């Protein structure tokens, strides 16, 4: 199944707790839709987050964000490097 990175730019800085709350909601909506949230990278002070999700399509990832009440600025399909 393909991997996608969701790019989030928030209007203001967020605390760890606020970001973790958004991630928890996203994981719930992913479970409902049958896709797999893999990992979240974020910098609350820079109001940025990047979530990695395993899904069949970009549309599924977008739907999971919408179901969680979240906006996603961009969804990018990615490939993992075999060797770096």
C-alpha positions in Angstrom: 0.0 0.0 0.0 1.3 3.5 -0.8 2.6 5.9 1.8 1.5 9.6 2.0 2.8 12.6 3.9 0.2 15.1 5.1 1.6 18.7 5.4 0.0 20.9 8.0 0.7 24.6 8.6 -1.3 26.0 11.5 -2.2 29.7 11.9 -0.4 29.9 15.3 2.0 27.9 17.5 0.5 24.8 19.2 1.5 23.0 22.4 2.5 19.4 22.5 -0.8 18.5 24.1 -2.8 20.3 21.3 -0.9 18.5 18.6 -1.2 15.1 20.4 -5.0 15.7 20.6 -5.2 16.4 16.9 -3.1 13.2 16.2 -5.4 11.1 18.4 -8.5 12.3 16.5 -6.8 11.6 13.2 -5.8 8.1 14.3 -9.5 7.4 15.2 -10.7 8.5 11.8 -8.1 6.4 10.1 -9.2 3.4 12.0 -12.8 4.0 11.0 -11.8 4.3 7.3 -9.4 1.3 7.4 -6.2 3.2 6.7 -3.0 3.2 8.8 -1.5 6.3 10.5 2.2 5.6 10.8 4.0 8.5 12.4 3.7 12.2 13.2 6.6 14.7 13.0 5.9 18.2 14.3 7.3 21.5 15.6 4.6 23.2 17.6 6.6 26.4 17.9 6.8 26.6 14.1 3.1 25.7 13.8 4.0 22.7 11.5 3.2 19.0 11.4 3.8 16.2 9.0 1.9 13.0 9.3 2.8 9.7 7.5 -0.1 7.5 6.5 -0.4 4.2 4.7 -3.5 4.3 2.4 -4.7 3.3 -1.0 -5.1 6.9 -2.2 -4.6 10.6 -1.5 -8.4 10.9 -1.3 -8.5 8.4 1.6 -5.9 10.5 3.5 -7.9 13.7 2.8 -11.1 12.1 4.0 -9.5 10.9 7.2 -8.4 14.4 7.9 -11.8 15.8 7.2 -13.5 13.2 9.4 -11.2 14.3 12.2 -12.0 17.9 11.7 -8.5 18.7 10.5 -7.3 20.6 7.5 -4.4 19.3 5.5 -2.5 21.8 3.2 -1.0 19.1 1.0 -1.0 15.3 0.7 2.1 13.9 -1.1 2.6 10.3 -2.1 6.1 9.1 -1.2 8.4 6.2 -1.7 10.9 4.9 0.9 14.5 4.7 -0.2 16.0 1.2 -0.2 19.4 2.5 0.8 20.6 5.9 1.8 
